[in-house]
Amino acid sequence: MIIKIDATEQARKSAKAAHELFTINAILVHVIGALGLIKLLNTSLNIAVISAISISVVIIIYTYFRTKKAKKNDTYLVYLHWQLSFNRYKILIIAYGFYFLVTSLTALGLVIGDSGVSSMDGTSITDSILTLLGIVPLFFAVLVSAVLGSGSMFNAGRSEIEQKFSQKYPQ
């Protein structure tokens, strides 16, 4: 059940900022940033994804410290939305872990060899399959994050939050 918390217009804007940063991270950094690196700078797919993940980790660390600051200094609504935004990064972190796990299988030589068979771009078929196997769940995690962030941004603008969430993180 969604509850409404009395808040000023400034508090609602501050609460929305957490989800704006989360959505910017999902869309600009992961989608547009990675595609820009691939198409404009002609980098490899793995380098583009690792660069996007690196920038995202910096944003996650910032969100962690901003959430701690909001708990001490900001209104309850602002704190709850920063905490919600920080909690939602778990989806991306799990996808990052899966990506690194799958792509490291090739680097460690734990996958059966493909006898030198190459794909159209000259890379090993096994490397290409494992790269895509790691990227597809990451892509879906980014899409889900974008949708969750935009919905939460709407709720923050209306001073709303889930009741169970507010009970989990009391004032």
Summary of the structure (lengths in Angstrom):
residues: 171
radius of gyration: 19.4
end to end distance: 18.4
largest distance: 65.2
contacts: 521
relative contact order: 0.19
helix: 77%
strand: 5%
